[in-house]
Amino acid sequence: MHRFKFLPVLIVLLLNGHVFAQNAPVTVAPVRTACPGSNVTLPVTVTGFNSIGSVSLTLKYNPAVLTYVSASNTSGFPGLTFGHGIPGKVVISGFASSGISLPDNAILFTLTLHYINGSSALTWYDVGSTCEYTGYPGFATLNDLPFENYYTNGQVGPELDVSFQADITYPETGQTVAFTDLTTGSPTSWNWSVTPSSIQFVNGTTPTVQNPQVQCLSNGLYTVSLTAGKNGCYITRTLNDYLHAGTQGLWTGLVSTDWTNPANWHNYTVPGAGINVVVPSQVNNSPVFDGDLIIGGQIGSLTLQGPGSTMTVTGDLTIQSEK
């Protein structure tokens, strides 16, 4: 029995007596970060750029994140042009009368885009002849399949991705809340702001440290903002009504009798399962619960505190025994 061994071979094309390699160059769009409102420079590099006769490329991006500013023929490839009439798309093309070669990782061209905010992929758009190279001589289309092996996508994102968290978001008044900066991108400066201003920074921390600690001096909703900075770029993240300071389950009745209105509760949060409810005797409005109420189910417990403390339940009132 004869055994045949098949060896991989490099296919070459023979045209007009000239032999040239089949594969197209590898084209790489970069990954870059930017500060909102600034321009970002995007060098596109090539490897295996040998005896190329023509270039045809289409690069897409999100026009809500990036807008076209300019392009530069960094390599000097003959006749390289940049079409940018359609938002979010740049069409690059060029034709040489002889074979052009570039060293590996050479910059074929450079785009300058204006960065608005957010993140956008830089995607090579390959439909028909929108992404292809030809070789010289003969200008035959070079192999670029599988596509992903020859065209590497890129991305533009924020210089800093600002994020933070608090160890307690429902603190009692006067209870210490510790903030932790979770910003990615290695910021070098921080500026914290808490609104309203009825707070104090404690334990030796200030608004300009990375991980401060605060106490809310009065009950209510507090909005927290962090502005992180790096290399002259400052980005702010704000969490509205992030802290609910006050005693959970304490009825104040400041605005109405409506049980479901957060403004009627000391920490501006309607109590749920497991929360013990206290209704003081001297309040502007006594609570009205519309429907059936299960104590030990929908709430933890109910205390009518002091003479004259009242509450109305329009449906059935059920008290569950402790298990």
Secondary structure as UniProt FT lines:
FT   STRAND          12..15
FT   TURN            16..17
FT   STRAND          18..21
FT   STRAND          26..28
FT   STRAND          31..34
FT   TURN            36..37
FT   STRAND          39..47
FT   STRAND          52..60
FT   TURN            63..65
FT   STRAND          66..72
FT   TURN            78..79
FT   STRAND          81..83
FT   TURN            87..88
FT   STRAND          89..100
FT   TURN            104..105
FT   STRAND          106..115
FT   STRAND          120..124
FT   TURN            128..129
FT   STRAND          132..135
FT   TURN            136..138
FT   HELIX           147..149
FT   STRAND          151..152
FT   STRAND          154..158
FT   STRAND          164..166
FT   TURN            173..174
FT   STRAND          176..181
FT   STRAND          189..195
FT   STRAND          199..201
FT   TURN            203..204
FT   TURN            207..208
FT   STRAND          213..216
FT   STRAND          220..230
FT   TURN            231..232
FT   STRAND          233..245
FT   TURN            248..249
FT   STRAND          250..251
FT   TURN            259..260
FT   HELIX           262..264
FT   TURN            266..267
FT   TURN            273..274
FT   STRAND          276..280
FT   STRAND          288..289
FT   STRAND          293..295
FT   TURN            296..298
FT   STRAND          301..305
FT   TURN            307..308
FT   STRAND          312..313
FT   STRAND          317..319
//
